[in-house]
Amino acid sequence: MGMSWNLCWVLLFTLFQTFSFRLMNAQPYDYPIANLSTSWINSVSAPHSVNFTDGSTVRAILIRGTYGPKYACGFFCNGNCDSYLFAIFIVQTNSVSYITSPAVGFPQVVWSANRNNPVRINATLKLTSDGDLVLQDVDGTLAWSTNTSGKSVAGLNLTDTGNLVLFDVNNSVVWQSFDHPTDSLVPGQKLVSGQKLTASVSATNWTQGGLFSLSVTNEGLFAFIESNPPQTYYQELISGSGTKDNREPSYVTFLNGSLTLSTTSAGPDVVIPIPEASSAQYMKLGPDGHLRVHEWGVEWTEVADLLTGYLGECNYPMVCGENGICSNGQCSCPRSSTSETSYFRQINDRQPDLGCSETTALTCEASQYHSFVELEDITYFTFSSDISNTDTESCKQACLNNCSCKAALFHYGLNSSEGDCYLPSQIFSLMNNEKEKTHYNSSAFIKVQIVPSAASPSSGMSPTPAPIQKKKSRFATMLGSIIGSFLALFLIIGFMAFMFLKKRKHGEVEEDYLDQVPGLPTRFSYTDLQTATDNFSKKLGQGGFGSVFEGTLKDGMEVAVKCLEGLGQIKKSFLAEVESIGSIHHVNLVRLIGFCAEKSHMLLVYEYMSNGSLDKWIYHRN
């Protein structure tokens, strides 16, 4: 019995020792610090690798804090996981620092090292023995480095403010991510004069090549859209900055409840209010130029949009794309009120906010054919006067004399002969002038390239003033060209009218034939089938003679509508086939319900087979 008790005590002691040893050697719940000569591989089997339902993936190597939204750094991809960033992101963690909430707590990237040079799977991050933090692609190519070799680095630390720091033996900063901002700021972070936030290309393309940037100068805080020169779309100026000590850089600081702008360490000169944080916050300069503040609640939500002023959404440079006009959130292209000619067309009719392109590109080689589309009560998001105390004609002429000028923008008060003229070299979105808010009158003259034959006084455009000596020498040539053009145009119009009437008469005769054919299935109008298919929006497939769309008739019956293409006008042989197929009823054949034969529109209406096509079941069953 005594031996048994002794054996039990030995076993308990051994278990206790083993458990204590494992506790002493276990990794702590959060692990924000790394020592020299440490490396991490971007492997699918790496610990703390989490896939999120929005398509993103993170592989955390350092995590600061437990339970709630916390900072982590590691490898990140945003949907297309062929390429990865080394980034700092905010993720949801539990009480032992495991990343949780993959369905709502999507990682929010606040800094990245290699935006323009992403790496692939199995890339390696190394903190070398010499103190350099190096990111290498799978083939050994250098993607990014802190260049801190030989600078007495002792370790790597992810701070509780989200700052990634290389520190020395005295715990002093050798290198930190806060000195190299990308497109975001976190609470406690400063944006110092000489630094800038640069937007990504798009929400899915994180490359540092976006149009928008935010920076601080001794004069204030400015947001730009990239052009030559950059154009300002937001500014917060510092009043009375003449007493500033120029050796001390200006900066903005993201604090809880505000974004402050300071010229000295004595205190802020400007305070931009932000809703106070009840949880984690960060701000990001988006691909659309907005500076939004995001906060975690039950999910990530936008709580502030800091650059949107009293002119609203239309004051953003790309709200309607290049050359587009924004009016109450709607986008359109510039049109002359005195001419039928269209000098601009929408890049995509279904997405008018993508902007407008010139129907004829501007060229300096034919600058004598430059003219303007004149737009009254149209203004621009920025205005930097190139000519002061001038009139509209002088402003327009200055633009015509400068080939790089794309528009003459004119602002004036009560007297249009005493205004200011702005000559931008690139045009982004314009907008309606809300005079009750802007308190000025405005006109916009958009430069266009006119075709020589259209450069007559009847065109209603603003032609380029030609020198007197050139006018006399070209008068006879222009007169002959105009007369010849009118004669040729008359002949072309006459021929086209003849062919149109002939074709129309032929089509009417064929359509009348439909009413005389007995035994045809139901005939639908093209409008009926447009309504049934929701304007042909749900495409089922593509065949040799056209596309098939899903639809629902007025009686609720589901149908498949086939749009026949390339068959020309109605033919009696086509109607005979419709009559023949429509009369066949067999359990193994899809029934023809009806048809449409209306001018150039020829469509067949079949019953809808919800289980798909036969070839799908034969060839793709697995």
C-alpha positions as CSV (number, residue, x, y, z in Angstrom):
1,M,0.0,0.0,0.0
2,G,2.8,2.4,0.9
3,M,4.5,1.6,-2.4
4,S,1.3,2.4,-4.3
5,W,1.0,5.8,-2.6
6,N,4.7,6.5,-3.4
7,L,4.1,5.6,-7.0
8,C,1.1,7.9,-7.2
9,W,3.1,10.8,-5.8
10,V,5.9,10.2,-8.3
11,L,3.4,10.2,-11.2
12,L,1.8,13.4,-10.0
13,F,5.1,15.1,-9.5
14,T,6.2,14.0,-13.0
15,L,2.9,15.3,-14.6
16,F,3.3,18.6,-12.6
17,Q,6.8,19.1,-13.8
18,T,5.9,18.3,-17.4
19,F,2.9,20.7,-17.3
20,S,5.0,23.5,-15.7
21,F,7.7,23.0,-18.3
22,R,5.2,23.4,-21.1
23,L,3.7,26.5,-19.5
24,M,7.1,28.1,-19.2
25,N,7.9,27.3,-22.8
26,A,4.5,28.1,-24.3
27,Q,4.1,31.1,-26.5
28,P,2.3,33.9,-24.6
29,Y,-1.3,34.8,-25.5
30,D,-0.2,37.8,-27.6
31,Y,3.2,37.9,-29.2
32,P,4.0,41.5,-30.4
33,I,7.8,41.2,-30.3
34,A,10.3,39.3,-32.3
35,N,14.1,38.8,-31.9
36,L,16.9,39.0,-34.4
37,S,17.5,36.0,-36.7
38,T,13.7,35.2,-37.0
39,S,12.0,34.4,-40.2
40,W,8.4,33.7,-41.3
41,I,7.1,31.9,-44.4
42,N,3.9,32.7,-46.1
43,S,2.7,29.2,-46.1
44,V,-0.9,27.8,-46.2
45,S,0.0,25.7,-43.1
46,A,1.3,28.7,-41.1
47,P,-0.2,29.3,-37.7
48,H,-2.8,32.0,-37.3
49,S,-3.8,31.7,-41.0
50,V,-7.5,32.7,-41.4
51,N,-9.7,32.8,-44.4
52,F,-12.5,35.4,-44.3
53,T,-15.9,35.3,-46.1
54,D,-15.1,38.4,-48.0
55,G,-12.4,36.5,-49.9
56,S,-9.4,37.9,-47.9
57,T,-6.8,35.9,-46.0
58,V,-4.4,36.8,-43.3
59,R,-1.4,35.0,-41.8
60,A,-0.5,36.9,-38.6
61,I,3.1,36.8,-37.4
62,L,2.8,39.4,-34.6
63,I,-0.4,40.2,-32.6
64,R,-0.8,42.9,-30.0
65,G,-3.5,42.4,-27.3
66,T,-6.3,40.0,-26.6
67,Y,-10.1,40.1,-26.9
68,G,-11.6,42.6,-29.4
69,P,-10.4,44.5,-32.4
70,K,-6.5,44.4,-32.1
71,Y,-3.5,45.2,-34.3
72,A,-1.7,42.4,-36.0
73,C,0.9,42.2,-38.8
74,G,1.7,39.5,-41.3
75,F,0.8,38.4,-44.8
76,F,-2.5,39.6,-46.4
77,C,-4.4,39.1,-49.6
78,N,-7.7,40.6,-50.7
79,G,-9.5,38.1,-52.8
80,N,-7.0,37.2,-55.5
81,C,-4.6,35.2,-53.4
82,D,-2.0,34.9,-56.0
83,S,-0.3,38.0,-54.5
84,Y,0.2,39.1,-50.9
85,L,1.2,42.2,-49.0
86,F,3.2,42.4,-45.8
87,A,0.8,44.6,-43.8
88,I,-0.6,45.8,-40.5
89,F,-4.3,45.1,-40.1
90,I,-7.0,45.2,-37.4
91,V,-8.6,41.9,-36.7
92,Q,-11.0,40.5,-34.1
93,T,-9.3,38.3,-31.4
94,N,-10.4,36.2,-28.5
95,S,-9.0,35.9,-25.0
96,V,-6.0,33.9,-26.2
97,S,-5.3,36.1,-29.2
98,Y,-6.7,33.7,-31.8
99,I,-8.2,35.6,-34.8
100,T,-12.0,35.2,-34.8
101,S,-15.2,36.4,-36.6
102,P,-14.3,35.5,-40.1
103,A,-17.8,36.3,-41.3
104,V,-18.0,39.9,-40.1
105,G,-14.6,41.0,-38.6
106,F,-12.9,41.4,-42.0
107,P,-9.3,42.5,-41.7
108,Q,-8.8,46.3,-42.1
109,V,-5.4,47.1,-43.6
110,V,-3.9,50.3,-42.2
111,W,-0.4,50.0,-43.5
112,S,1.5,47.9,-46.1
113,A,5.2,47.6,-47.0
114,N,5.0,46.4,-50.6
115,R,2.0,47.9,-52.3
116,N,3.6,48.1,-55.7
117,N,5.6,44.8,-55.4
118,P,3.3,42.0,-53.9
119,V,4.8,38.6,-53.2
120,R,3.5,35.1,-53.8
121,I,2.8,32.1,-51.6
122,N,5.9,30.8,-49.7
123,A,7.5,34.2,-49.7
124,T,9.7,34.9,-46.7
125,L,10.0,37.7,-44.2
126,K,13.3,37.8,-42.3
127,L,14.6,39.9,-39.3
128,T,18.3,39.3,-40.0
129,S,21.0,39.0,-37.4
130,D,22.3,42.4,-38.7
131,G,19.0,44.1,-37.9
132,D,17.4,44.4,-41.4
133,L,13.8,43.5,-41.9
134,V,13.6,41.9,-45.4
135,L,10.8,40.6,-47.5
136,Q,11.8,38.2,-50.3
137,D,9.6,36.5,-52.9
138,V,9.5,32.7,-53.3
139,D,12.3,32.9,-55.9
140,G,14.5,35.0,-53.6
141,T,13.8,38.3,-55.3
142,L,14.0,41.3,-52.9
143,A,10.5,42.8,-52.6
144,W,11.1,45.3,-49.7
145,S,13.5,46.1,-46.9
146,T,13.9,48.6,-44.1
147,N,17.5,49.1,-45.0
148,T,18.6,49.0,-41.3
149,S,21.6,46.7,-41.4
150,G,24.3,47.8,-39.1
151,K,22.1,50.3,-37.2
152,S,22.2,48.4,-33.8
153,V,18.7,46.9,-34.2
154,A,17.8,44.6,-31.2
155,G,14.3,43.5,-32.1
156,L,10.9,44.1,-33.7
157,N,7.8,45.4,-31.9
158,L,4.2,45.9,-32.9
159,T,3.0,48.6,-30.5
160,D,-0.5,48.9,-29.0
161,T,-1.0,52.0,-31.3
162,G,-0.4,49.9,-34.5
163,N,3.1,51.2,-35.1
164,L,5.7,48.6,-36.3
165,V,9.0,49.5,-34.7
166,L,12.6,48.3,-35.0
167,F,14.3,49.2,-31.7
168,D,17.8,49.2,-30.3
169,V,19.2,48.0,-27.0
170,N,18.1,51.3,-25.4
171,N,14.6,50.7,-26.7
172,S,15.0,53.7,-29.0
173,V,13.3,53.8,-32.4
174,V,15.6,52.9,-35.3
175,W,12.8,52.5,-37.9
176,Q,9.0,52.8,-37.6
177,S,6.0,52.3,-40.0
178,F,4.5,55.6,-38.8
179,D,7.3,57.4,-40.8
180,H,6.1,55.7,-44.0
181,P,2.3,56.1,-44.2
182,T,0.4,54.5,-47.1
183,D,-3.3,55.4,-47.4
184,S,-4.5,55.3,-43.7
185,L,-4.0,56.9,-40.3
186,V,-4.7,55.3,-36.9
187,P,-5.5,57.1,-33.6
188,G,-2.3,58.6,-32.2
189,Q,-0.6,58.7,-35.6
190,K,0.8,62.0,-37.1
191,L,1.0,62.9,-40.7
192,V,4.0,65.3,-40.9
193,S,4.9,67.8,-43.6
194,G,6.9,65.9,-46.2
195,Q,4.7,62.8,-45.8
196,K,1.5,62.1,-47.6
197,L,-1.3,59.6,-47.9
198,T,-1.7,58.1,-51.4
199,A,-4.9,56.3,-52.4
200,S,-4.9,52.9,-54.0
201,V,-6.0,52.4,-57.6
202,S,-9.3,50.7,-56.6
203,A,-10.9,48.9,-53.8
204,T,-9.5,45.6,-55.1
205,N,-6.2,46.9,-56.5
206,W,-4.1,48.1,-53.6
207,T,-1.3,49.4,-55.8
208,Q,0.0,52.8,-54.9
209,G,-1.1,54.5,-58.1
210,G,-4.4,56.1,-57.3
211,L,-5.2,59.6,-58.4
212,F,-5.7,61.1,-54.9
213,S,-3.3,62.2,-52.2
214,L,-3.4,64.1,-48.8
215,S,-0.5,66.1,-47.4
216,V,0.4,68.8,-45.0
217,T,2.3,72.0,-45.7
218,N,3.1,75.2,-43.7
219,E,-0.1,76.7,-45.2
220,G,-2.4,73.9,-44.1
221,L,-3.9,70.5,-45.1
222,F,-4.5,69.8,-48.8
223,A,-6.1,67.0,-50.8
224,F,-5.0,66.7,-54.5
225,I,-5.9,64.8,-57.6
226,E,-2.8,64.0,-59.7
227,S,-2.4,66.0,-62.9
228,N,0.3,68.4,-64.2
229,P,0.2,70.4,-62.0
230,P,-1.8,68.7,-59.3
231,Q,-5.3,70.1,-58.7
232,T,-6.5,70.8,-55.2
233,Y,-10.0,69.6,-54.3
234,Y,-9.9,70.2,-50.5
235,Q,-7.9,72.6,-48.4
236,E,-7.9,73.6,-44.7
237,L,-5.8,76.7,-44.4
238,I,-4.0,77.9,-41.3
239,S,-4.7,81.5,-40.4
240,G,-1.8,83.6,-39.0
241,S,0.9,81.1,-39.9
242,G,3.4,83.9,-40.4
243,T,4.8,83.4,-36.8
244,K,5.7,79.8,-37.5
245,D,9.2,78.5,-36.9
246,N,10.0,76.9,-40.3
247,R,12.4,74.5,-38.7
248,E,9.5,72.7,-37.0
249,P,7.4,70.8,-39.5
250,S,3.6,71.2,-39.6
251,Y,1.6,68.1,-38.9
252,V,-1.9,66.6,-38.4
253,T,-2.7,64.2,-35.6
254,F,-5.5,61.7,-35.5
255,L,-6.9,61.9,-32.0
256,N,-10.0,60.5,-30.3
257,G,-12.7,62.9,-31.4
258,S,-10.7,65.1,-33.8
259,L,-8.1,65.5,-36.5
260,T,-5.9,68.4,-35.4
261,L,-3.7,70.5,-37.6
262,S,-0.7,72.1,-35.9
263,T,2.2,74.3,-37.1
264,T,4.0,74.2,-33.7
265,S,4.1,71.9,-30.7
266,A,2.3,74.6,-28.7
267,G,-1.1,73.4,-29.7
268,P,-3.5,72.8,-32.7
269,D,-4.3,75.6,-35.1
270,V,-7.3,73.8,-36.6
271,V,-9.5,71.1,-35.2
272,I,-11.6,69.0,-37.5
273,P,-14.3,67.2,-35.4
274,I,-14.7,63.4,-35.6
275,P,-17.2,61.3,-33.6
276,E,-15.5,60.0,-30.4
277,A,-14.5,56.4,-30.6
278,S,-16.4,53.7,-28.7
279,S,-14.2,51.0,-30.2
280,A,-11.3,50.7,-32.7
281,Q,-11.2,53.5,-35.4
282,Y,-9.0,54.3,-38.4
283,M,-9.3,56.6,-41.4
284,K,-8.5,55.8,-45.0
285,L,-8.1,57.9,-48.2
286,G,-10.2,55.9,-50.7
287,P,-9.7,55.4,-54.4
288,D,-12.6,57.9,-54.9
289,G,-10.8,60.7,-53.0
290,H,-13.0,60.5,-49.8
291,L,-11.2,60.5,-46.4
292,R,-13.5,58.2,-44.4
293,V,-13.4,57.3,-40.7
294,H,-14.3,53.7,-40.0
295,E,-15.3,52.2,-36.6
296,W,-15.9,48.7,-35.3
297,G,-19.3,48.1,-33.8
298,V,-21.0,44.8,-34.6
299,E,-19.2,45.2,-37.9
300,W,-17.1,47.9,-39.6
301,T,-19.1,51.0,-40.4
302,E,-18.3,54.5,-41.8
303,V,-18.8,57.2,-39.1
304,A,-17.4,60.3,-40.8
305,D,-16.5,61.6,-44.3
306,L,-14.0,64.4,-43.6
307,L,-13.4,66.1,-47.0
308,T,-17.1,66.4,-48.1
309,G,-17.9,70.1,-47.8
310,Y,-21.0,72.3,-48.4
311,L,-21.0,71.5,-52.1
312,G,-21.5,67.8,-51.5
313,E,-20.6,64.8,-53.6
314,C,-20.4,66.8,-56.8
315,N,-17.3,68.6,-55.6
316,Y,-15.2,65.4,-55.9
317,P,-12.9,65.4,-59.0
318,M,-13.9,62.0,-60.3
319,V,-17.5,61.8,-59.3
320,C,-18.6,61.8,-62.9
321,G,-15.2,60.9,-64.5
322,E,-13.2,63.0,-66.9
323,N,-15.3,65.7,-68.8
324,G,-18.5,64.6,-67.0
325,I,-20.9,67.1,-65.5
326,C,-22.4,66.4,-62.0
327,S,-25.9,67.7,-61.2
328,N,-27.7,66.5,-58.1
329,G,-25.7,63.3,-58.2
330,Q,-26.5,62.6,-61.9
331,C,-23.8,62.5,-64.5
332,S,-24.0,63.8,-68.1
333,C,-21.7,64.8,-71.0
334,P,-21.1,68.4,-72.1
335,R,-23.5,69.5,-74.9
336,S,-23.7,72.8,-76.8
337,S,-27.0,74.6,-76.5
338,T,-26.5,76.1,-80.0
339,S,-25.3,73.1,-82.0
340,E,-26.6,69.7,-82.8
341,T,-23.1,68.2,-83.0
342,S,-22.1,65.9,-80.1
343,Y,-18.4,66.5,-79.2
344,F,-18.5,64.1,-76.2
345,R,-20.0,60.6,-75.6
346,Q,-20.3,58.5,-72.5
347,I,-17.6,55.9,-72.0
348,N,-20.2,53.5,-70.8
349,D,-23.9,54.2,-71.3
350,R,-24.8,52.0,-68.3
351,Q,-22.2,53.6,-66.0
352,P,-22.3,57.4,-66.7
353,D,-20.1,58.1,-63.7
354,L,-17.1,56.7,-65.7
355,G,-17.0,60.0,-67.6
356,C,-17.1,61.2,-71.2
357,S,-14.6,60.9,-74.1
358,E,-14.0,63.2,-77.0
359,T,-15.6,62.1,-80.3
360,T,-12.6,63.7,-82.0
361,A,-9.4,63.9,-80.1
362,L,-7.7,67.2,-79.6
363,T,-4.5,67.7,-81.6
364,C,-2.0,70.5,-81.7
365,E,-1.2,69.8,-85.4
366,A,-4.7,71.2,-86.3
367,S,-5.1,73.9,-83.6
368,Q,-6.7,76.2,-86.2
369,Y,-9.8,73.9,-85.8
370,H,-10.0,74.2,-82.1
371,S,-13.2,75.5,-80.7
372,F,-15.3,75.5,-77.6
373,V,-18.5,73.9,-76.2
374,E,-20.0,76.8,-74.2
375,L,-21.6,75.9,-70.9
376,E,-23.4,78.5,-68.7
377,D,-23.6,78.1,-64.9
378,I,-21.1,75.3,-64.9
379,T,-18.2,75.4,-62.4
380,Y,-15.3,73.3,-61.3
381,F,-14.1,71.8,-58.0
382,T,-11.0,74.0,-58.0
383,F,-10.2,77.4,-59.3
384,S,-6.7,79.0,-59.5
385,S,-6.8,82.3,-61.4
386,D,-4.4,82.4,-64.3
387,I,-5.7,85.8,-65.5
388,S,-7.4,88.4,-63.3
389,N,-9.7,91.3,-64.2
390,T,-10.4,90.0,-67.7
391,D,-13.5,89.2,-69.9
392,T,-14.7,85.9,-71.4
393,E,-13.3,86.5,-74.9
394,S,-9.8,87.2,-73.6
395,C,-10.1,84.1,-71.4
396,K,-11.1,82.0,-74.4
397,Q,-8.4,83.4,-76.6
398,A,-5.8,82.7,-74.0
399,C,-6.8,79.0,-74.0
400,L,-6.8,78.8,-77.8
401,N,-3.3,80.3,-77.8
402,N,-2.1,77.5,-75.4
403,C,-2.4,74.0,-76.9
404,S,-2.0,72.3,-73.5
405,C,-5.1,74.2,-72.2
406,K,-8.2,72.0,-72.1
407,A,-10.8,74.5,-71.0
408,A,-11.3,78.2,-70.2
409,L,-13.1,78.5,-66.8
410,F,-14.5,82.0,-66.1
411,H,-15.8,83.3,-62.7
412,Y,-17.3,86.8,-62.3
413,G,-19.5,88.8,-60.1
414,L,-22.0,91.3,-61.4
415,N,-19.9,92.5,-64.3
416,S,-18.8,89.8,-66.9
417,S,-16.1,92.0,-68.3
418,E,-14.2,91.9,-64.9
419,G,-13.7,88.3,-64.0
420,D,-11.0,85.7,-63.3
421,C,-9.9,83.1,-65.8
422,Y,-8.5,79.5,-65.0
423,L,-6.8,77.5,-67.8
424,P,-6.4,73.9,-66.6
425,S,-4.4,71.4,-68.6
426,Q,-6.7,68.5,-67.7
427,I,-10.4,68.4,-67.0
428,F,-12.0,66.1,-64.5
429,S,-15.6,66.3,-63.3
430,L,-17.5,69.6,-63.7
431,M,-20.7,70.5,-61.8
432,N,-23.7,72.8,-61.9
433,N,-23.0,76.2,-60.2
434,E,-25.3,76.5,-57.1
435,K,-25.1,80.3,-56.9
436,E,-26.8,80.5,-53.6
437,K,-23.9,78.6,-52.1
438,T,-20.9,79.8,-54.2
439,H,-22.0,83.5,-54.6
440,Y,-20.5,83.9,-58.0
441,N,-21.4,83.5,-61.7
442,S,-19.5,81.1,-63.9
443,S,-19.1,79.9,-67.5
444,A,-17.1,76.9,-68.8
445,F,-15.7,76.7,-72.3
446,I,-14.5,73.2,-73.0
447,K,-12.0,73.0,-75.9
448,V,-13.0,70.6,-78.7
449,Q,-11.6,69.5,-82.1
450,I,-14.0,70.4,-84.9
451,V,-14.0,68.8,-88.3
452,P,-13.1,71.4,-91.0
453,S,-16.3,70.9,-92.9
454,A,-18.3,71.7,-89.7
455,A,-16.3,74.8,-88.9
456,S,-18.9,77.1,-90.5
457,P,-20.8,80.0,-88.8
458,S,-24.0,77.9,-88.9
459,S,-22.5,75.3,-86.6
460,G,-23.2,77.5,-83.5
461,M,-19.8,76.8,-82.0
462,S,-17.1,79.3,-81.0
463,P,-14.7,79.1,-83.9
464,T,-11.0,79.9,-83.6
465,P,-10.2,83.4,-84.7
466,A,-7.9,83.1,-87.7
467,P,-5.5,85.8,-88.7
468,I,-6.8,88.3,-91.3
469,Q,-4.2,87.4,-93.9
470,K,-5.1,83.7,-93.7
471,K,-8.8,84.4,-94.0
472,K,-8.4,86.2,-97.4
473,S,-6.1,83.5,-98.8
474,R,-8.4,80.7,-97.8
475,F,-11.8,82.2,-98.6
476,A,-12.1,80.8,-102.1
477,T,-11.0,77.3,-101.1
478,M,-13.4,77.2,-98.2
479,L,-16.3,78.5,-100.3
480,G,-15.7,75.8,-102.9
481,S,-15.4,73.1,-100.2
482,I,-18.6,74.2,-98.5
483,I,-20.6,74.2,-101.8
484,G,-19.2,70.8,-102.8
485,S,-19.9,69.4,-99.4
486,F,-23.5,70.5,-99.5
487,L,-24.0,68.9,-102.9
488,A,-22.5,65.7,-101.9
489,L,-24.5,65.7,-98.6
490,F,-27.7,66.3,-100.6
491,L,-27.1,63.3,-102.9
492,I,-26.2,61.0,-100.0
493,I,-29.3,62.0,-98.0
494,G,-31.5,61.5,-101.1
495,F,-30.1,58.1,-101.7
496,M,-30.4,57.0,-98.1
497,A,-34.0,58.3,-97.9
498,F,-34.9,56.3,-101.1
499,M,-33.4,53.1,-99.7
500,F,-35.0,53.6,-96.3
501,L,-38.5,54.0,-97.8
502,K,-38.0,51.0,-100.1
503,K,-36.9,48.8,-97.2
504,R,-39.7,50.0,-94.9
505,K,-42.3,49.3,-97.6
506,H,-40.9,45.8,-98.1
507,G,-40.9,45.1,-94.3
508,E,-44.5,46.3,-94.0
509,V,-45.6,43.9,-96.8
510,E,-43.9,41.0,-95.0
511,E,-45.4,41.9,-91.6
512,D,-48.9,42.1,-93.1
513,Y,-48.3,38.5,-94.3
514,L,-48.3,37.3,-90.7
515,D,-52.0,37.9,-90.3
516,Q,-52.8,35.7,-93.3
517,V,-50.9,32.6,-92.1
518,P,-53.2,30.1,-90.3
519,G,-52.0,27.7,-87.6
520,L,-49.3,29.9,-86.1
521,P,-48.6,29.8,-82.4
522,T,-49.1,32.9,-80.2
523,R,-47.5,36.0,-81.6
524,F,-45.9,38.4,-79.1
525,S,-44.9,42.0,-79.5
526,Y,-41.3,42.9,-79.0
527,T,-42.3,45.2,-76.1
528,D,-44.1,42.3,-74.4
529,L,-41.0,40.2,-74.5
530,Q,-38.8,43.1,-73.3
531,T,-41.1,43.3,-70.2
532,A,-41.2,39.6,-69.7
533,T,-37.4,39.3,-69.7
534,D,-36.7,42.5,-67.7
535,N,-35.1,44.0,-70.8
536,F,-33.2,40.8,-71.6
537,S,-31.2,41.1,-68.4
538,K,-30.9,37.4,-67.3
539,K,-29.0,35.5,-69.9
540,L,-29.3,31.7,-69.9
541,G,-26.8,30.9,-72.7
542,Q,-25.5,31.5,-76.2
543,G,-26.3,29.5,-79.3
544,G,-25.2,29.4,-82.9
545,F,-28.0,31.8,-84.0
546,G,-28.4,34.0,-80.9
547,S,-28.7,34.4,-77.1
548,V,-31.3,32.8,-74.8
549,F,-32.9,34.8,-71.9
550,E,-35.1,33.8,-69.0
551,G,-38.5,35.5,-68.6
552,T,-41.9,35.4,-67.1
553,L,-45.1,36.1,-69.1
554,K,-48.0,38.1,-67.7
555,D,-49.8,35.0,-66.6
556,G,-46.8,33.9,-64.5
557,M,-45.5,31.3,-66.9
558,E,-41.7,30.9,-67.0
559,V,-40.3,31.0,-70.6
560,A,-37.0,30.9,-72.4
561,V,-36.8,33.6,-75.1
562,K,-34.3,33.0,-78.0
563,C,-33.2,36.2,-79.9
564,L,-32.3,35.2,-83.4
565,E,-29.5,37.2,-84.9
566,G,-28.3,37.8,-88.5
567,L,-31.5,36.6,-90.2
568,G,-32.5,40.0,-91.7
569,Q,-36.1,40.8,-92.5
570,I,-39.1,38.4,-92.0
571,K,-39.1,35.5,-94.5
572,K,-42.0,33.3,-95.4
573,S,-39.8,30.3,-94.9
574,F,-39.1,31.4,-91.2
575,L,-42.8,31.6,-90.6
576,A,-43.4,28.2,-92.1
577,E,-40.9,26.7,-89.7
578,V,-42.6,28.5,-86.8
579,E,-45.9,27.0,-87.9
580,S,-44.4,23.5,-88.2
581,I,-42.5,23.5,-84.9
582,G,-45.5,25.1,-83.1
583,S,-47.8,22.3,-84.1
584,I,-45.5,19.6,-82.7
585,H,-46.2,18.4,-79.1
586,H,-44.1,15.6,-77.7
587,V,-43.1,14.8,-74.1
588,N,-39.4,14.7,-75.0
589,L,-39.3,18.0,-77.0
590,V,-39.4,21.5,-75.6
591,R,-42.7,23.1,-76.6
592,L,-42.7,26.3,-78.7
593,I,-45.1,28.7,-77.1
594,G,-45.0,31.6,-79.5
595,F,-42.8,34.0,-81.5
596,C,-42.1,37.6,-82.3
597,A,-41.5,38.9,-85.8
598,E,-41.4,42.7,-85.7
599,K,-39.2,44.6,-88.2
600,S,-35.6,43.4,-87.5
601,H,-36.6,41.6,-84.2
602,M,-37.1,37.8,-84.6
603,L,-37.6,35.8,-81.4
604,L,-38.8,32.4,-80.4
605,V,-40.6,31.7,-77.1
606,Y,-40.1,28.2,-75.5
607,E,-41.2,26.8,-72.3
608,Y,-38.5,27.2,-69.6
609,M,-36.6,24.0,-68.6
610,S,-35.4,24.6,-65.0
611,N,-33.0,21.6,-65.0
612,G,-30.8,23.0,-67.6
613,S,-29.8,21.8,-71.1
614,L,-29.2,18.2,-72.3
615,D,-25.5,18.7,-73.0
616,K,-25.0,19.8,-69.3
617,W,-26.3,16.4,-68.1
618,I,-24.4,14.4,-70.7
619,Y,-21.0,16.0,-70.6
620,H,-20.8,17.9,-67.3
621,R,-22.7,15.6,-64.9
622,N,-19.7,15.4,-62.5
